[in-house]
């Protein structure tokens, strides 16, 4: 019966009449109030309308990614790095698996762990290369509840093996999201990554900051890339090529404003 067009139309018609009557009664009641009371009600209604207004979606227009050549990349001094850290995983199935504890034990002994066969390999190699170039001064590591332990391992390696200043590594709970395997991880990573980048901008020029988006989960990588869509933000992605021999291959991108030809 509810879906019958005549009944539905009648219901809507009567609802409109009652609503109109109620609004007229409200207006008459407001007119009967003193001016100061009407003024206060107008302010309250205006404030309510402003607070409940639909928020516009942020749309980045005319911004496109352009690949940055390796030659051009090497001409730029990278003094700060913002990266995301993956949960620990051992990749080499031909050798006995190592755990994060094994890597930590190596570090405590003053030995360089075999990061190459782990999920931490890409970001470790990237950081090592920048340190070897005598460029890198500050690092921000964005992690999740499953990889916060990995960031501590990376921090210990950088401090004890690479002699990197511990006060220049941001890695603690402040820079960690919760579950990295749910859709909310995209926004959480985007916000943290953007915050880290903004902190770096207080000290360094935009082109002195490299955003490494290789690690983390897929959701974290998406969030990190979204945080880098401001023009002149340089992004590095390090691909892992496992056959015929394991090697890492980095590519560099920069989002630029595309001005269409008129």
N, C-alpha and C positions, 0 to 999 in steps of 0.2 A: 504493500500500500504506500510505503514512504516514497518509493521510486515512481509513483504515478505522477505524470507531469502536471495534472490539474491540482493535486494535493500539494505538491512541492511548490508550485507557483503561488497558490493561495497562502501557504505558510510564509513564503518570502514577502508577499504583499503585506500581510498583517504585521510581520516583524518590522517592516519598514515604517508602517504607521505608528506602532508603539515606540520605536526608536526616535522618530521625528517628534512625537509628543513629549518624550522624556527630555530631549534636547531643548525644546521650547520652554519646558518648565524650569530647566537648569538655568537657561539664559535669563528668564524673568526673575529667578531667585538671586542671581548675581547682580542684576540691575538694582534690586532693592537694597543691596549692601552699600555701606559707606564707600566713598571713593578710595580710601586707603586700603580697604579690604579687597576691593576689586583689583587694585594695582598689585597687591601681593599675590592674589590668585593668578593674575596674568603672568607674573614672573615665574610662579611655580609651574604653570602649564608650559610656558616657553622653555624652562629648564628641562622639564620632562620630555618635551619633543626633541630637544637637542641631544639628550642622553640616549634616547631610544631611536635616534635616526639610523637608517641603514648605512653601514660603513662601506665605503667603496673598496673594491678589490684593487690591490696594487698590481698594475700591469706595466711591464717594462716594454716600451715600444722602440722599434728600430735598433735593438741591440742584438748583435750577432757575434758568434765566436769566430775568431780568426786564428789560424795556427801561427805560432811564433817560431821562427826558424831557430835551430840550435845555435847557429852563429850569432844571431841577434841576442838570444838568451845569454850566451857566454859573455857578451859585451856589458851586461848589466850586473852590478855588484849586488848580490842578495844577502842582506844583513839580518833578515828576520824570516822565520818559517812558521806557518800555521799548518798543522797536519792532523789527520784522524788516524786512530790506532785500532787495528783489528783484534778480535779475540784470538788467543793463541791457537795455532794449528801447526802440526808437523806434516810436511808435504812429501818427504823422501820415503817411499815405500820399500826401497831396496836396502835400507839400513835401519838399525834399531831406533825406534822413536825416542826423541828427547822431550822432556817436559820443561815447563817454565822454571821449575826448581833447578833443573840441571843447568840451565843458562845462568841463573842467579849464582849457583855454586861456582861456575867458571869465573864470573865477574869478581866474586869475593876472593878467588885465588889469584886475581890479576891477569887472567887469560881472556882472550877475545872469544866469545861464544860463536858457535856456528849458526848465525842468524839466517844464512842464505836459504836453508831448507824449511824455514818457518814463515808464518804469515807476517812476521815483523820484518822480513828481509827487505822489501821495497823501501819502507820509510827509513830504515837504518842506513841503507846504501845512499839514499838521497842526502840524509843529514851528514853522513861521512864525507861525501863529495864536497859539500859546501864548507865543512870544517877544513878539509884539505886545501881548499882554495883560500883559506884565511879570511873568509868573508863573514860567516855566520856568527851573530852575536846573541840573538834571542830566539827562543823556541816556545811555541804554544802547542800542546798535545791534547786533542779532544778525544775523550774515550767514552766508554759505556760501562754499565755495571759488570759486563763480561770481559772488559779489556782494561779496567783501571789497574789491575796487577801488571799488565804488560807495559803500561806507561811508567810504572815504578822501575821495572827492569830496564827500560830504555834510559830512564833518568840515571840509574846507577851506572849503566854502561858509559854514558856520556861523561859523567863526573869522574869515575874511577879509572876508566880506560882511555878516554879521549881528553881528559883534563878540562872539561867544559865547566864554566862557572855555574854552580847549582842555582844561584839566585836568578839566573837568566832562563830558567826552564819552568814554565807554567804547566802543571800536569795533575794537580790534586783534584779533590772532589768538586771543587768549584767549576772545573772544566770537564765534568763528566755528566752524561745524560743517564737516564734509567735504562729501560729495555730497548735495545737497538734493533729488535726484530719486529717492531710494530710500526704502524704508519705514523704515529705521533713522533717517532724518532726523526722524521724528516724536518719538522718544524723546530724540534729541540736542538738538533745539530745545526740547523741554519742560524738560530739565534746565538748559540755559543760560538760558532765559527765567526759570525759577524762581530760579536763582542771582542773576540781575540784579535781580529783584523783591525778593529777600531782602536784597541789598545796599542797595537803595533804602529798605527798611523800617528800616534802621539809622539813617537820617537823617530820614526823612519818615513822616508818618502814612499809613495805608493809603489813605484817600480823597484824598490829595495826589498819588498815583501813578496815571498813566493807562497802560494797556497797549494799544498800537496793534498790531493783528494783521492789517493790510491787506497788507503786503508779503510777500516770500518766495515760496516755492512752496506748493502746496496742502499738502504734507506739513508744511512749516514752520508754516503757519497752524494746522493741527490741533494740532501740538505746543504752540504758543503758547497756544491756547485751553485745552488740557488743563492747562497750568501756571497758568491763571487761575481754576480751579474752586474755589478757596478763597472762602468767603463774604466779601463786602465788597471784592472786587477788581473794579475798573471796567475794562471793555473797550471799546475804540473800533474800529469798522470803517468805513473810508472807501470807499464805492462810487464807481466811475467811470462816469458817465453820458455817453455819447459822442454821442447823437442827441437832438434836432436840433443841439444845441451841447454841446461838452464841458464838464462841470462835475463837481465832487466833492460827494458827499453823505454826511455822517458819521452813523452811528447808534451808540448807546451802550447797553451791557448791563452788568448786575451779577449775579453768581451769588448767590443768597440761599438760606438754609435754609428749606425749605417744611415747616411743622409742620401735619400733617393734622388736621382737626377730629375730635375723638373723639365 
